[in-house]
Amino acid sequence: MNYIITFLAVFITDILYCFFIKAMNEDKMFLASIWSCLVTFAASVAAINYIDDHTMIIASVLGAFCGTYVAMKLRKRLLGD
């Protein structure tokens, strides 16, 4: 179960981070601040899991790859970038 939670936490972190970067590039301070809080929360959940069990890094790496891939697909589909 912790592997799934760690994977999802990093997966979600990467998606949120993509939108955080977009808001930063567009100088949307308030929106970027909200995205930043969400990124920090999701990343913290992942970090708590893999600090206790270093094998969770595998789930983190897989979550990072999949999260970035999905974020780029979403951004392209939703925002036309």
Rosetta blueprint (number, residue, H / E / L):
1 M L
2 N H
3 Y H
4 I H
5 I H
6 T H
7 F H
8 L H
9 A H
10 V H
11 F H
12 I H
13 T H
14 D H
15 I H
16 L H
17 Y H
18 C H
19 F H
20 F H
21 I H
22 K H
23 A H
24 M H
25 N H
26 E L
27 D L
28 K L
29 M H
30 F H
31 L H
32 A H
33 S H
34 I H
35 W H
36 S H
37 C H
38 L H
39 V H
40 T H
41 F H
42 A H
43 A H
44 S H
45 V H
46 A H
47 A H
48 I H
49 N H
50 Y H
51 I H
52 D H
53 D L
54 H L
55 T L
56 M H
57 I H
58 I H
59 A H
60 S H
61 V H
62 L H
63 G H
64 A H
65 F H
66 C H
67 G H
68 T H
69 Y H
70 V H
71 A H
72 M H
73 K H
74 L H
75 R H
76 K H
77 R H
78 L H
79 L H
80 G L
81 D L
